[in-house]
Amino acid sequence: MSDFTTRFAPSPTGLLHLGHAFSALTAFEAAREAGGRFLLRVEDIDVTRCTLEFEQAIFEDLAWLGLEWETPVRRQSAHFPEYQRVLHTLAARGLVYRCFKTRKEIAEEIARAPHHPGEGPEGVIYPGPESPLSAAQEADRLARGDAFAWRLSMRACREALGSRFDALTFIEEGEGPQGEHGELPARPETLGDVILGRKDVGTSYHLACTHDDALQGVTHVVRGLDLFFATHVHRLLQALMDWPVPRYRHHRLLLDEDGQRFAKRDKSLTLQALRQSGETPQSIRTRIGMTS
């Protein structure tokens, strides 16, 4: 057994499609070629959209494809207290803050700042408040029961890490959107003050994913190119929490005949529908260009 550990981490908000099959098989084959471990993790922190029915369908589809994984499977919804402890640790260090602004208010604020583009690699970014709320103002908002998001302060992170902030790097074994490969600089500030949790859900994808990769000993993150820019924030969280840094291997995204990414709304191209229409695991591999 090598020290290679990777994972496939779907969200059970719908049925798996051909794009998911490509990503899962890519990670599985990477682990098998390295003589390493392959984990399946259920990222179900969105408790309003994730269902047990979709989760069971994921298990059935992956088993039908021929994948095997270690058990028990980690379900993120069972570990909210762990993520909240990380959030509280960051809060105690002054690295996160409560943001009461709505999306509309943030968009209007960005529009009023012509010298700040307001656009990052993942869309609209929030550069953070010009000045934080006072303790009295925050207490008043909390007493009123206002909704808020916990945001990671890039300004505070830079102050906490000092010169380490600009020296953060990660190893890319695949390719970024511009062909980036090898040791790359991490630039989390390009994503702004990202959300790490909300009043009603004490975690986010960024926090839960990075926490679990560290906890589960993931050495290689094999995932789609659409998550390349998230790596910059994940690398920052690893530095802040003193978590190990895996290597990253982003792969191309599978596209449909119109050049669009497959989506869960493409009902006819879900693995369940294809299986019921007579497709075989081998024919699926052929469809997605994995004939081995």
N, C-alpha and C positions, 0 to 999 in steps of 0.2 A: 504494500500500500504506500503510495507516494503522499507527499504533503499537499497535494492538489485537492481543493474542495471548492465546488461551485454549487449554484442553486438555480432553480426556476421558480419564480415567485409571482404567480398570477393573482389577480383580484377576481373573486367570484361574483362579478356584476353582470355576467352574461356567459354565453357559450364560447368555447375556444374556436378560433378560426384558423385558416392556413398560416397566417402570420405567427400565431402562437405556436403552431406545430413546428415551424422553422426555428423559432427561438428556443423552444424546449429541446428539440433534437440537437441543435447546435451546442447547447450547454451539456447535454447528456453525452454526446459523442466526444466532447472535449475531456470530460471526466474519464470516460472509458479509455481513451487513447493515452491519458496520463496515468492510468491505473489508480485513479483517485476516487473521491466521494462525490455523489450527486445527491443533493437535497431538494425536497419540494417544500416550499413555504407558502402558506395561504395569507395573502396580504388583504385582510378583510376589516380594516379600520373604518371603512365607510359603512357603518352599521345600517344605514337607511337603504342602501342599494345592494349590498352583498346578501346572498341567500345560501342556505344549506343545499338547496336543489342544484344551484350552479356549482357549488363546491363538489358535490358528488359527481356531477357531469364531468368536471375537470379530471377527477380521479379516473373515471371510466375511459375518457378519451385518451389520456396519457398511457394508461395500461394497454389500451388497444393498440397504440402506436409502438408498444414494446418497451416503454421506459420502466425502469425500476428505481425506487428511491428508499432512503432510510426512513424508518418510523421510530417514534411518532412524528407526525407532521406538525410543525409549529404553526399555530393559528394566532395571528397578531391580536385578534379581538380578545384573546384570553390573557393578554399581558399588558393591558393599559397601565396598571400601577408601575410597571417597570419603566415605561416611557415617561410617565409623569415624574418619576424620580429624577430622570435625566433633565427634564425641563426645569424642575425645581433647583437642581444643581446649577444650571446655567443662569437661572434667575437670581440665585443667591450671589453669584459672581458678577451680576450686573450686565450680563451678556444678551439677555432678552428683555423685552418690554411689552406691556399690553398696548395694543393699537386698537382704538375704538372707531377708526375711520371705516366707512363703507367703501365698497369698490367704486361707487360713483364719486364719492368725495376724493378718493385718491386719484381717479382719472382727471377730475377737475383741477386738483392741485398740480398734477404733472403738466396739464395743458397751460397752466399759468406760469410755468418755468421754461421759457423758450430755450434757455441755454443747457437744459438737461433733456436728452432725447426721450427719456421715459420708455425706451424700448430696449429689451435685452434679448439674449438668444432664446429665451422661453416666453417671449411676449412682453407685456407691460410690466415694468418693475417699479417698486416703491423704494426710493432712495433713503427713506427714513424722515422723521420729523426734524424741522429746523431746531425745535426746542422741545424737550419732553414735558409731559403734563406734570404739574406739581403734585405732591402727595395728597393735598386736599382735593384737587380736581379729580384725581384718579379715584379716591375714596368716594367722592360724590357719584361718579359714573358707576362704580361697583354697587353702591347702595341702591341705585336706580335699576339695577339688573341689566344694564346695557351689554349687548354682545361685544366680544372683543376677540382679537387674535394675538397669540404670542408670536412676536417677530424677533428674528435674530438680528441684533444690531451690528452691522459691518463696522461702524465707527468704534464700538466698544471692543469688538474682536481684534481689530487692528491695534488698539491700545494695549490689549491684554497680551497679544503675541509679539508685539514689537516687530523686530526685523524678520521674525519667523513668518509673519503673515505674507510678505512678498516673496518668501523663499519656498512656499509650499509647492510641491510637485506631485505628480502621480505617473505611473507607468501605463501607457496605452499599448497593448499588444495587438489590438485590432486597428481600426482607423476611425478618426473623427470625421466630421462632415467635409472638411477641407483636406482630407488625407493625413491628418495629424497622427503621428506614430512615435513611439519611444517615450522618453521622459519629457513630460509636458508641464508647463507652469499651471498652477491652479489659480484661477481668477474668480473667486466667489463673489467679489463685489459687482461683477457684471450681471448678477441676478438680483441685486438689491437686498433689502431686508426681508428675506423669505419668511414665510409662515412656518412655525414649528409646532403649532397647536392652536386650538380654539377653546373658547369657554366651555362648549359642550363636548368637544372631542380633544382630549389632552395629548394629542400627538399629530404628526403629519407623515406623509410618505418619506420625506427627507430624514426625519428623526428615527422613525421606526425601522426603515430599511437599513440605515447605517448602524444603528444599535444591534440589530439582529445579525448583520454580517459579522460584526465583531464577536458577538456572543456565540455564534455557531461556527466560528473558526473558518469563515469563507476566505480562501486565499486568492481566488480568481472570480471576478464578477463578469459573467458572460451575459450580455444583454443587448437590446436593440439600440441602434444609433440615435433614436429619439430621446434616449436618456443620457446622452453624452454630456450635455451641459450640467445636468444634475450632479455629475461627478465633482465639479468644482466646489459645490456646497458640501458634499459628503466629505471631501478631503479636509475642509475646514472643521467640520464637526469631529472628525477623527483626531485632529490636532488639539482641539479644545478639550476633548474627553480622554485623551491619551489612549485611543483605540488603535489596534494594528491597522496597517494600510494594505489592502489587497491590491493585486494587479487587475487592470481592467481590460476587457476584450469586447469592444462594441462591434456588432455585426450589422451588415446591411439590412434594410427593411424590405420585406417582401411586398411587392406592389401588384395591384390588379391590372386588368387589360387597359384601363384608362390611366394608368400611372399613379393611382391613388393607393394610400395605405389601406390594408384590410381593416375593417372595423367590426365590432360586435353586432352592428345593425345589419351586416351582410348575412342574412339568415341562410341563404342557399349555399354559402361557403363555410358554414360551421362544420367542425369535424363530425358532429352528431349527424347532421344532414347528409354529409358525404358518405359516412359509414352506412347510413340507412339506404342510400341510393346504390350501394354495391361496391363502393370504393374499398380498397384494401390498404393496409399500412404501407406496402411497397408502392402502390399507385400514388399515395399521398407523398411519399419521398420523391417520386419522379416529378410530380407536380411542382414541388418546391425546390427542385434541383439538388436533392440529396439522394444519390442513387447507390451509395455504399450500403 
